[in-house]
Amino acid sequence: QVQLVESGGGLVQAGGSLRLSCAASGRTESAYAVGWFRQAPGKEREFVAAISFNGDNTYYADSVKGRFAISRDNAKNTVYLQMNSLKPEDTAVYYCAARDLTHPAAIGTTPAWYVYWGQGTQVTVSS
């Protein structure tokens, strides 16, 4: 199994930046893809960004493209989500998710594709 812990959330003004981290532990020796999702109150969980194990493939939701950047440091078993030009509509609980035993270049964009989930970190963007 893979355990995930998110950090880096907080309160920021519109136009500001935050960097979220997703630290993995457990069976990290196998290839695992990671995705970030978010869920605002009263809304469904939505895809934000994803990265393959080898880092060659990334994918972003249209709503964050050009503002957010996903990256990973496999030596540290950590995936990052750099969020710039934040907007009030980015306010949500952000979750990272992982799926192990994947092809190193595999990537997923739906919650059902992922197996492991973190507990989430709150991001609040004030106007």
C-alpha positions in Angstrom: 0.0 0.0 0.0 0.9 3.6 -0.4 0.1 6.2 2.2 -0.2 9.9 1.2 0.0 13.1 3.2 -0.8 16.5 1.8 0.6 19.8 3.1 0.9 23.4 2.1 -2.6 24.5 2.1 -3.7 27.8 3.6 -5.4 31.2 3.1 -4.1 33.4 0.3 -5.4 36.5 -1.5 -6.4 36.3 -5.1 -3.4 36.5 -7.4 -1.2 34.8 -4.8 0.6 31.5 -4.9 0.8 28.3 -2.9 2.7 25.1 -3.2 1.1 21.9 -2.1 3.1 18.8 -1.3 2.1 15.2 -1.4 4.4 12.9 0.5 4.2 9.2 -0.2 5.3 6.3 2.1 4.8 2.6 2.1 5.2 0.7 -1.1 6.9 3.5 -3.0 9.4 1.2 -4.7 6.8 0.4 -7.4 5.9 2.9 -10.1 3.0 5.0 -9.0 1.2 7.8 -10.8 -0.2 10.7 -8.8 -3.1 13.1 -9.4 -4.4 16.1 -7.6 -8.1 16.6 -7.2 -10.2 19.2 -5.4 -13.6 19.4 -3.9 -15.5 22.6 -3.0 -18.5 22.5 -0.7 -21.6 21.2 -2.4 -19.6 20.1 -5.5 -18.2 16.9 -6.8 -14.6 16.1 -6.6 -12.9 17.3 -9.7 -9.6 16.6 -11.5 -6.8 19.2 -11.2 -3.6 17.8 -12.5 -1.7 14.5 -12.8 1.8 13.2 -13.4 3.2 9.9 -14.4 5.8 8.1 -12.4 8.6 9.0 -14.7 7.4 12.6 -14.9 7.3 12.5 -18.7 3.5 12.9 -18.8 1.5 15.6 -17.1 -2.1 16.6 -17.7 -4.1 19.6 -16.4 -7.7 20.6 -16.1 -8.5 23.5 -18.4 -9.4 25.6 -15.5 -5.9 25.5 -14.1 -3.8 25.2 -17.2 -1.1 27.9 -17.4 -1.5 28.7 -13.7 -0.7 25.4 -11.9 2.3 23.1 -12.4 2.7 19.6 -11.1 6.1 18.0 -10.5 7.7 15.2 -8.6 10.9 14.3 -6.8 11.0 10.5 -6.7 14.1 10.5 -4.5 12.0 12.3 -1.9 8.7 10.4 -2.7 7.0 13.7 -3.0 4.8 15.3 -5.6 4.2 19.1 -5.8 1.5 21.3 -7.1 2.6 24.8 -7.6 -0.4 27.1 -7.8 0.0 30.6 -9.1 -2.5 33.4 -10.0 -5.0 31.9 -7.6 -8.6 32.8 -7.9 -11.5 32.6 -5.4 -12.9 29.7 -7.4 -9.8 27.7 -6.6 -11.0 27.5 -3.0 -11.5 23.8 -2.1 -10.0 20.9 -0.2 -7.2 19.5 -2.4 -6.5 15.8 -2.4 -3.6 13.9 -3.8 -4.2 10.4 -5.1 -1.9 7.6 -6.3 -2.1 4.4 -8.2 0.8 2.0 -8.0 2.0 -0.9 -10.1 1.4 1.2 -13.2 3.4 1.6 -16.4 6.0 4.4 -15.6 4.3 6.6 -18.2 0.7 6.0 -17.2 -1.5 8.8 -16.1 -5.1 9.0 -14.9 -7.6 11.8 -14.8 -10.6 10.3 -13.0 -11.0 9.6 -9.3 -12.0 6.0 -10.0 -8.6 5.3 -11.6 -6.7 6.0 -8.3 -6.4 3.6 -5.4 -4.9 5.6 -2.6 -5.9 9.0 -1.3 -4.6 11.5 1.2 -6.7 13.3 3.8 -6.8 16.6 2.0 -5.5 20.1 2.6 -7.7 23.2 2.6 -6.9 26.0 0.2 -8.9 29.2 0.6 -8.5 32.1 -1.8 -9.9 35.4 -0.7 -11.1 38.1 -3.1 
